[in-house]
């Protein structure tokens, strides 16, 4: 199975972002708050 370089870079970037995001949320509750806040910002930007 051949993997393209673009796919490897994308997976690496996604892994790094997930690790950084996960480090910012110490608990599941904190993760829920972060997701909720992100959703609110997205809603506000569409208005």
C-alpha positions as CSV (number, residue, x, y, z in Angstrom):
1,X,0.0,0.0,0.0
2,X,1.5,3.3,-1.1
3,X,0.9,6.4,1.0
4,X,1.2,9.8,-0.6
5,X,3.5,12.4,1.1
6,X,0.5,14.8,1.3
7,X,-1.4,12.3,3.3
8,X,1.5,11.8,5.7
9,X,1.9,15.5,6.3
10,X,-1.9,15.9,6.8
11,X,-1.9,13.0,9.4
12,X,1.1,14.4,11.1
13,X,-0.4,17.9,11.3
14,X,-3.7,16.5,12.6
15,X,-1.9,14.5,15.3
16,X,0.1,17.5,16.5
17,X,-3.1,19.7,16.6
18,X,-4.9,17.0,18.5
19,X,-2.1,16.6,21.0
20,X,-1.9,20.4,21.6
21,X,-5.7,20.6,21.9
22,X,-5.8,17.7,24.3
23,X,-3.1,19.2,26.4
24,X,-5.2,22.3,26.8
25,X,-8.2,20.4,28.2
26,X,-7.4,18.6,31.4
27,X,-10.8,16.9,31.7
28,X,-13.7,15.7,29.6
29,X,-15.8,18.6,31.0
30,X,-13.1,21.0,29.9
31,X,-13.1,19.4,26.4
32,X,-16.9,19.9,26.3
33,X,-16.6,23.5,27.2
34,X,-13.9,24.1,24.6
35,X,-16.1,22.5,21.9
36,X,-19.0,24.5,22.9
37,X,-17.0,27.7,22.9
38,X,-15.7,26.9,19.4
39,X,-19.2,26.3,18.2
40,X,-20.4,29.6,19.6
41,X,-17.5,31.4,17.8
42,X,-18.5,29.7,14.5
43,X,-22.1,30.7,15.0
44,X,-21.1,34.3,15.7
45,X,-18.9,34.5,12.7
46,X,-21.8,33.4,10.4
47,X,-24.1,36.2,11.5
